[in-house]
């Protein structure tokens, strides 16, 4: 996973989300969504030649959209 740039970025995103001060219901949702991204990427990256890679990356992308919606509610 060390050379998997997208995974590394998703871990950085999760760490950044943990530092945000938000209402508890929004922070809870944001942390669940942001932790799912590296987990889904790791599932797909573990067997980089398996057919699940596109699905796992697509799931991570959809979760990223969910984070975007949560963050839009705080501005």
N, C-alpha and C positions, 0 to 999 in steps of 0.2 A: 504494500500500500504506500510505501515511501515515495515511489515515483508516480503515483496516481494523483495528478495535480487536482483534478476535480474533487477527489476525496479529501485531500488536504485543505482545499478551500472550504469544503462543507464543514470540516471540523473547526476551522477558524470562525466560520459563521456561527456555529453553535456556541463557541466560547464568547463571541461578541454578544450574542443574545442573552447569555447568562448575566452579563453586566448591566443590561438595561433595567431601568426602573419603570415598571408598568403596573397597572392594576392587576391584581392576582389572577383574575380570569383570563386576561390577555397574555400575561407572561406564561401561565401554565400551557395555554394553547401553542404559543410561539415556541416554547422549549420542547414540547412533544413533537411539533412539526420539524423543528431544526435538528433534533436528534435522529429523526427518521431518515433524513437525507443521507448522512454518512453510513447508516446501517444498511440502507437499500443499495447504495453504491458498493459497499463492501460485499454484500451478497452477490452482486453481479460481477465484481472484480475478482472474487475468489476463484472463480472458474471462468476466466476471460474468454474461453472458447465455447462456453455453453450457450444454448439458445435463450437462457434467462437474462443475459446481459442487457439486451434492448429493453426488456420489460422492467428490470430493476432500475435502469437509468430513467425510463419514462416515469416510473412511480416517483423517483426522487425529484424529477422536474415538476410533477404535479404538486408535490409537497412544497416545493419552492414557491409556487403560485399561492398556496395557502398562506405561507409566511407573509407574502406581499400584501395579501388582503388584511391580515391581522395588523401589520405595521401601518397600513393606510388608515386604520381606525384611530390611531393615536395622534395623528397630525391634524 
